[in-house]
């Protein structure tokens, strides 16, 4: 843009009509900026971590319901549940990491009595060796009195997805604590209530190590959709100012064209008219 064009543009900008248009554009831009700030605040608010007292032991009643999904708010909650273990339903879960080491979980079947009746898997301990885990499971089954009620304190977690064994593996091999898979190996458990979650016991059974079950992470992420909307509003605000500028430039070009046409009509060149 030449110096003369810049001076002509500035003269056009300070005309009352275009000053009013600028104030209108600034008002629109300010409104867009406010909307952008609001969207950004919403993104930040939704990213705030809500602290949950997961380490405060709660009665199991009210934490979950049988035949219903586990609520996100109850995932990782420390609970105390009372029930009776069912002998013969204890199984091993392979490839379980325990504070970095790989081994086996021993999972028993508890019939809950202090909450709505239903089967609840309880991981009663971990062993690095399969033989040690199976021996501990056999000892546990042999010691269980199905008429004795026991209280278990541990962390309640949602059921995992089943993992299908490979073609050359034991078809009954379990690598995940999937309730849907467990009810198929529990003795005579068709059409009975079951909790779609499990408890990792804080006290391991004899011959087993305690399962490492850390405090659940309570991370938060920004709502990127709201962030995108905030950026959009800022772009709109900038576009409102740019549109005003383009209209001013168009007005300058239009005046020049009209002056040139008038000069041509009067038999003079645009230079003479200037």
DRENGUBA-626529 format. One line per 5 residues: their letters; for each residue x, z, y of C-alpha. Coordinates in pm, whole numbers, m for minus. Layout:
BEGIN
a> X/Z/Y | ...
% end
This chain:
BEGIN
xxxxx> 0/0/0 | 140/m106/337 | 165/123/639 | m118/m64/810 | m339/m24/501
xxxxx> m263/349/489 | m353/389/858 | m676/194/808 | m764/411/507 | m699/732/702
xxxxx> m913/610/994 | m1194/537/747 | m1157/881/583 | m1211/1071/909 | m1533/894/995
xxxxx> m1829/1139/980 | m1995/949/699 | m1693/973/473 | m1615/1330/571 | m1964/1424/451
xxxxx> m1907/1220/136 | m1580/1412/80 | m1759/1745/116 | m2015/1629/m138 | m1739/1519/m378
xxxxx> m1559/1852/m335 | m1884/2037/m408 | m1936/1836/m725 | m1573/1890/m826 | m1610/2265/m767
xxxxx> m1922/2274/m987 | m1735/2090/m1262 | m1443/2332/m1227 | m1677/2629/m1263 | m1825/2476/m1578
xxxxx> m1474/2418/m1713 | m1381/2781/m1647 | m1699/2896/m1820 | m1619/2687/m2129 | m1265/2824/m2136
xxxxx> m1390/3182/m2108 | m1626/3118/m2400 | m1336/2988/m2609 | m1135/3304/m2534 | m1431/3538/m2593
xxxxx> m1499/3385/m2934 | m1132/3430/m3024 | m1138/3806/m2961 | m1074/3998/m3281 | m1347/4245/m3369
xxxxx> m1180/4544/m3529 | m1341/4646/m3859 | m1275/4989/m4011 | m1181/4843/m4349 | m962/5141/m4441
xxxxx> m1246/5392/m4406 | m1385/5436/m4758 | m1755/5352/m4763 | m2014/5411/m5034 | m2064/5087/m5226
xxxxx> m2438/5099/m5170 | m2507/4870/m4872 | m2175/4687/m4889 | m2303/4416/m5122 | m2610/4314/m5316
xxxxx> m2616/4175/m5670 | m2667/3800/m5706 | m2589/3754/m5334 | m2278/3623/m5157 | m2030/3866/m5005
xxxxx> m2070/3904/m4630 | m1760/3823/m4427 | m1788/4159/m4250 | m1748/4340/m4584 | m1452/4141/m4713
xxxxx> m1157/4374/m4766 | m1362/4691/m4715 | m1244/5004/m4896 | m1533/5134/m5106 | m1620/5405/m5356
xxxxx> m1839/5287/m5641 | m1979/5482/m5935 | m2071/5333/m6269 | m1994/5310/m6637 | m1728/5084/m6784
xxxxx> m1830/4853/m7067 | m1579/4855/m7355 | m1476/4519/m7496 | m1531/4326/m7173 | m1182/4386/m7032
xxxxx> m990/4062/m6968 | m655/3944/m6831 | m608/3726/m6524 | m281/3534/m6535 | m48/3423/m6254
xxxxx> m138/3705/m6017 | 112/3781/m5741 | 176/4149/m5682 | 385/4206/m5371 | 585/3892/m5451
xxxxx> 611/3928/m5829 | 406/3723/m6076 | 219/3886/m6362 | m125/3971/m6497 | m425/4163/m6372
xxxxx> m632/4369/m6612 | m998/4342/m6512 | m1271/4567/m6652 | m1650/4543/m6641 | m1826/4822/m6450
xxxxx> m2204/4862/m6452 | m2291/5005/m6110 | m2524/5307/m6093 | m2492/5434/m5734 | m2620/5106/m5582
xxxxx> m2854/4831/m5703 | m2778/4783/m6073 | m2541/4502/m6156 | m2212/4415/m6318 | m1902/4453/m6102
xxxxx> m1551/4340/m6200 | m1284/4604/m6131 | m915/4508/m6135 | m769/4826/m6283 | m400/4735/m6259
xxxxx> m117/4484/m6285 | 161/4424/m6534 | 451/4183/m6511 | 442/4111/m6885 | 142/3968/m7071
xxxxx> 202/4183/m7377 | 215/4498/m7165 | m103/4395/m6986 | m286/4324/m7312 | m170/4652/m7465
xxxxx> m294/4840/m7157 | m627/4656/m7176 | m668/4749/m7544 | m587/5114/m7471 | m834/5114/m7183
xxxxx> m1114/4968/m7398 | m1042/5223/m7671 | m1065/5512/m7424 | m1387/5400/m7251 | m1703/5602/m7307
xxxxx> m1996/5376/m7212 | m2208/5684/m7134 | m1952/5837/m6897 | m1990/5768/m6526 | m1672/5729/m6324
xxxxx> m1604/5678/m5953 | m1362/5407/m5845 | m1206/5376/m5501 | m1065/5037/m5407 | m1085/4730/m5190
xxxxx> m1389/4504/m5222 | m1315/4131/m5216 | m1527/3819/m5270 | m1531/3626/m5596 | m1273/3352/m5632
xxxxx> m1329/2995/m5745 | m1276/2922/m6114 | m953/2749/m6219 | m993/2516/m6517 | m713/2550/m6778
xxxxx> m502/2244/m6859 | m563/2032/m7167 | m274/2193/m7355 | m363/2551/m7250 | m585/2820/m7395
xxxxx> m944/2725/m7294 | m1013/3094/m7225 | m712/3136/m6995 | m812/3277/m6654 | m605/3232/m6342
xxxxx> m864/3347/m6090 | m1106/3633/m6068 | m1420/3421/m6072 | m1736/3617/m6142 | m1911/3301/m6262
xxxxx> m1641/3272/m6528 | m1639/3640/m6622 | m2010/3659/m6702 | m1950/3394/m6966 | m1703/3618/m7151
xxxxx> m1879/3950/m7099 | m2071/4041/m7411 | m2441/3946/m7395 | m2464/3917/m7018 | m2721/3641/m6975
xxxxx> m2970/3662/m6686 | m2857/4004/m6565 | m2767/4102/m6207 | m2402/4069/m6109 | m2205/4125/m5790
xxxxx> m2023/3817/m5663 | m1719/4018/m5567 | m1472/4257/m5723 | m1284/4580/m5651 | m908/4631/m5678
xxxxx> m873/4993/m5787 | m645/5216/m5581 | m548/5412/m5895 | m423/5197/m6186 | m513/5255/m6549
xxxxx> m251/5397/m6785 | 42/5163/m6847 | m30/4949/m6541 | 95/4930/m6184 | m127/4958/m5881
xxxxx> m240/4622/m5745 | m93/4540/m5406 | m397/4497/m5183 | m292/4500/m4817 | m511/4552/m4515
xxxxx> m690/4222/m4449 | m555/4024/m4158 | m794/4011/m3866 | m660/3705/m3690 | m849/3496/m3440
xxxxx> m837/3134/m3334 | m947/2968/m3016 | m1266/2767/m3028 | m1101/2431/m2968 | m1435/2258/m2911
xxxxx> m1491/2478/m2606 | m1134/2412/m2490 | m1201/2037/m2519 | m1518/2075/m2312 | m1324/2271/m2048
xxxxx> m1068/1990/m2021 | m1354/1740/m1993 | m1503/1925/m1694 | m1162/1930/m1521 | m1134/1554/m1575
xxxxx> m1482/1507/m1430 | m1383/1714/m1125 | m1079/1495/m1066 | m1287/1183/m1115 | m1531/1294/m843
xxxxx> m1245/1305/m589 | m1100/979/m715 | m1440/810/m689 | m1465/916/m323 | m1120/773/m257
xxxxx> m1210/444/m426 | m1526/417/m219 | m1322/468/100 | m1077/197/m9 | m1367/m38/m87
xxxxx> m1512/28/258 | m1176/m59/421 | m1150/m382/221 | m1508/m469/306 | m1446/m424/680
xxxxx> m1137/m644/658 | m1330/m915/479 | m1611/m897/737 | m1357/m919/1022 | m1192/m1219/860
xxxxx> m1526/m1393/814 | m1623/m1321/1173 | m1291/m1455/1299 | m1328/m1768/1088 | m1676/m1822/1220
xxxxx> m1547/m1796/1580 | m1280/m2058/1507 | m991/m1811/1505 | m751/m1714/1229 | m749/m1357/1088
xxxx> m410/m1305/1263 | m554/m1399/1598 | m852/m1172/1535 | m613/m884/1476
% end
